[in-house]
Amino acid sequence: MAYYKKGKNNEPEAPVTRVRLPRGERELMGTVEQRYGGNKMLINCFDGKSRNCRVPGRLRRALWLRPGDVVIVELWELDKEKGDVIFKYRPNQVAWLNQNGYLKTESLEF
């Protein structure tokens, strides 16, 4: 027995996706460019800068990051060139961000 609404063609509607967005001035979205080892990595932030970021200890085992993952970075208070990775987007959330224009599409250089 289905407990969800059905669409026009008797197909279940897709669930509403709740996506966490950056809050405040210190949080930015970016993509993981390169892993350095341990808990450090290079992240291309959407403000155009590449930053050396780390995964804080409380999230070290919870976040498994690979190059190409979309994340939220919280900038350090004293050094704006470094930050902490505080959230990783799942594939359905990345699709929602693309659909609603939050992710900038990369243009080809050639």
N, C-alpha and C positions, 0 to 999 in steps of 0.2 A: 504494500500500500504506500503510495507516494504522499509525502507531506509538503510538497513544494508546488508552486504554480506551474502550469504548463504553458508553453508558448503557443503561437498560432498554429503550428503544425503538430500539435500534441508532443512537442519536444520540451524537455525541462529547460527553463531559462538558466543562463549562467549565473552563478552566485555573485553578489556584489563584492568586489575586491576592495579591501581597505588597505591603503598604502601609506606608510609613514613617510612624511616629507620633512626636509630639513627645517629646523626651528631656529630662529634667531640668526644673528650675524656670524656666530662661530661655527655653524654647521653647514657643510657643503656636500654636494653629491660628486662622485667621481668614479673612475674605473681603475681597477688594479692593472697596472702596466707590467710590473716585474716583481718577483719575490726575491728578497735578498738573503733569506735564511733566518731561522729563529722566528721572531714575530715581527720582523720589519719588512716593508715593501715600498715600492714606488707607485704612487697613485696620481693619475692625471685628473685634476679637479676641473669642474665645469667653468671655473673662472679663468681658465687658461694657464694655470700654473701646475707644475709637477711638484709634489710634496713627498718627503720621506715620512711615512706613517708607520705606526705600530698597532698591534692588537693588545689592549690592556689585559692584565692578568685575569680579571673576572670573566673575560670573554674568550680567553685563549683556547679552551677546549670546545667552546660552543660555535665558534666561527671557523669554518674551513674555507679558505679563500684560494682562488686560482686566478691567473691572468684573464682579464675580460669580465670579471664579476663587477657588478655595479654596487657601490657601497655609499654610506654616509660617513663623512669624516668630521670629527670635532677638532677644531684648531686649538693648539695650545694657547694659553693665556699670554705668555711672554714671548713666544717665538711663533709667528704666523707661518713660517716655512715648514713646520712640523705639525703632526696631528695624531689623533687616535681614531681607529676604525671602530664605530659603535653599532653599525647595522649593516647587514647584507640583504639585498633584495633577492627574492626568489624569482624564477623564470616567469610566472604569471604576473608578478608585480612589475617586472621589467617590460612586459608586453603592455600593461596598462599605462606605464609611464611613457612609452613610445606613442601609444595611441592618443594620449592627451597632451603631447607636446612638451613634456618635462625633460626628456632626454634630447640632447642636440645630436642630429645626424652628422656623422663624419663625412666630409667631402673627400673625394679622391684627389691626390696631389698631382696626378699626371694628366 
